[in-house]
Amino acid sequence: MSALMDQLGETVRYIQSHWAIKPEVGIVLGSGLGNLVAELKIEKEIPYQDLPHFPVSTVEGHSGKLIFGQLGNKQVIAMSGRFHYYEGYSASEVAYPIRVMKLLGVQTLLLSNAAGGMNAAFSVGDLMIIRDQISLFTVNPLLGRNEAELGPRFPDMSEPYNKTVIKKAVDIADKLGITVHQGVYAGVTGPTFETRAEYKLLHLAGADAVGMSTVQEVIVARHMDMQVFAISVITDLGIREEENIITHQEVLEAAAAAEPKLTAIFRELVQAI
């Protein structure tokens, strides 16, 4: 057995020794988007630093713990705080928690993130359901030896985000009176925000929003045959006329303002899956 499989087994066994219930849905909460936790009937929390082989989040707005419990009638596991390539972790380490979720029993992965908008129809605070992604601008987490126990050497990525779940989310948003866009998300390494020329390049490449997370998690989830759904909160506009700058504090504030809408959609979507 490989070192990775040994590590995953140790992490999974540790979690199961503290919480033995099989989760159905995994949730990753991005920058400033952690209040969905208030909707959970929490049964167990484990700080990342207590988990064997888990990275530890270092970013403001990411609290750093696994949360286990119920959301409505579903058993869920939520990551309050995620890991990023720009923190110095490898791409495989960034996606390590997703592999753990799958091995614990998760079949559906829900993700959220803060993203810079590059579509003229977007405003700060809008929600964009991700229908496809561009991951060419960051490192693929499947580089290196393939673990056949986890998935195939060459996984298909023609539908990274599940169309059926997207349709359910659109219907839920419509029922709740929440406007949502759909678009393509480009993943980049960060930690710098993009230059104006880079925003234009990414938009020309077909992206509607850009961020520093998500794509590596999605690749690993699809490698392990999980169905995936994700929403971006548009926290800044990368293609704009004015000469303003973008700060992380502004990103957190915009994410927090949009968060009640995101929470409402996720809460209903978990029940509909």
N, C-alpha and C positions, 0 to 999 in steps of 0.2 A: 504494500500500500504506500502511496506517495506521501510526502510530508504534508502537502495541502489537505489530502483526505484525512490524515491523522489529526491535523489541527481542527478541521471542520467537525470531526467526530468528537473531539474533546470539548469544543464549544457547545455543540448540540447536547451532549450528555450533561454538561454543567447546567444548561438552561432547563432541561427536562427534570433534573434533580430538584429544581426550585419551582417549576411550573409544568405540570405533566399534561395539560390539556392541549389538544392539537388545534392550532389556529387555522382559520380558513382564509383570512385576508391579511396581507401585510401592507403597512402604510409607512411612507417616508415623508416626514414633515420638514419642509425647507425653511429658509431664512424668514423669521418673524411669523411663521405660520403654525405655531405650536399649540394654539388654543383649541384645536380639535380634541386635545387630551381631556378638556373639560366635559366633553360629550361621552367619554368612556366610563364604564363601570370598571374601575381599575382593580385588578386582582393581585398584580405583582409588578414591581419595578426593579430593574437591575441596572446600576450604573455601568457604563461601558468599561470603566477601569477594572471592574470585578470580573469581566468576561474573558476567559482565556483566548488569546490571539486576536482580540478585538482592537482596532485602532481607537484613539481617543480624540474627540472633536476639539478643535482649538479656536473655533470661529464664534464671534459674538452673534447671539441669536440662536445658537445651537446648544441645547442644554446637556445632551450627552447621556441618554439612558434608553434602554429598551423597556417598553411599557406593554403589559399583557392584560387582557380583559375582554369585556364585551362592548360592542357598539350595536345597540338594538338587539337583534337575535343572533348576531354573528360573533364568534370568537376571533379576536384580532390581535396582532402584534404590531406595535408602532415604534418606529425609530424617531425619537425626539432629538433631532440633530443628526446630520449625515457627515460623511467624510469626503474630502476633495483632493484631487490630484495636486493642486497647488500647495497643499499643506505639507507636501513632501512624501506622501504615501505613493506606493505603486498603484497602477490602474487596477491590479488584482486585489490589492488591499482595500481600495475604495469600494469595490463591489463585494467584498467578503461577506458583509451582513446579508446581502440578498441571497447568497448561497445558503447561509444558515437558515434563513426564513423558509426556503424551499425544502430543506432537509427536515425542518420541523413540521412541514405539512402544508404550507401556504401554496395556494394555487393561483391566486389573483393578487397582483401587486399594484397599489395605488401610490402615485408619486406627486409631489408638488414642488415648485421651485419659484424663485424670483428671477425674472428675465428682462433683458432690455428689448424694447419693441423696435422693429424695423419696418413695420407695415404702416402706411399712411392712415389706415382706418383705426389704428389703435390709439388709446389714450392711457395715461398713467392710471393704474388701478383696475384696468380691464383684466378679464380672465381669458386665457387662450387654451383651449383643449388641444393637446399635441396630437396631430394625426400622422406625423412622420418626423424623422430626425436626420441630421447631418452630423456624423461623428468623425469625419475625416480630419478635423483640426485638433484632435486630442488622441491619446494613446489607447489602443484597443486592449481591454482587460483579458482577452483570450490569447494574447501572444504567449508563446512558449508551449510547453508540453500540454497536449489536450488530455483532460481527465474524462475518459469514456463513461465513468460512472455519473458524471454530471451532464454530459451532452455530447453532440457530434463535433467532429473536427471543424466542419464548415457549416455552421448553423445558418438557416435561411432567415433573412431580415427583411423580406418583402412586406411584412405586416408587423412592424415592431409594436404598434399600439392596436389593441383589439377593437375591431370595427363594431362588434356587437355591444361592447361596454361603452364605447363612444356614443353610440345611438341612445343607449339608456341615459347617459349623462346629459345629452342634449335635451331629451324629453323631460328630464328632471329639472333642468335649468329653466326650460320653457314654463313648466308648471309652477315654479317658484318665482317667475317673473325676473329672472336673472339673465342679463345679456352675456353670451359667451361667443367668442370667436373660435375658429379652428385654424391651425397653421402648422408650419414646420419649425422645429427647434434646432438650432445649431449649438453643439457643445464645443467649448474652447477650454484651454487649460487655466486661464487666469494666472495670477490674481489681479493683474491690471485690467481695468475696464478698457474696452476697445477704443482705438483711435477712430476718428471720423471716416478715414479711408477704409479701415477694417470693417466698420459697420456697413458701409456701402458695398464692399466686396462680398460679405456674407449675405446681404440682401440679394445681390446679383446671382449668387450661388443658389438661391431659392429659399432662403430662410426668412421667417417672419419674426423670430425672436431668437435671442442668444443668451446663453448662460454658462456657468462654470461647473455644472453638475449633470446628473440624470442619465446622460447617454451611456456611460459605462455600466450603470446599474441596469439599464434596460437591456443592453447586450447580454449581460450575464443572465438576466431573468429569461430572455428568449432562448438562450443556450440551454437552459434547464426547463424549457417548455412551460413557463408561467405565462398567463395572460396579463397584459400590462395596460394601465391607463394613467395618464398624467395631465396635469393642468399647470400652466405658467401664470403667475401674477405679473402683469406688465408693470414694473416698478420704475422704469425710466424709459425715455425715448432716445434711441441711439441716432436716428436720422431726424434731424431737426434743424431749424434755421438759426435759432438764437445761439449765442456763444457761451451757454452755461456749462458748468462741469457737473459730474456725477459723483456723489459720495455714498459710502456704504450706509451711513445714517439715513439718508433719504430713501435708499432702497428698503431699509427696515420699516421706516414709517409708512411707505406706500403699501408694503406687504401687509402690515398690521391693519391698515384702513380697509383693504380688500378682503381680509381674512374671514369676516362673517359670511360672505357670499360663498367662499370656498368651503368653509365648514359645513354650510347647509347642503351643498351639492355632495360632498363626500359622505355626510351622514345618510342621506337618502340613497346614494349609490351603493353603499355597502349592503343595504337591505335589499336592493334590486338585483344584486349579482347572484 
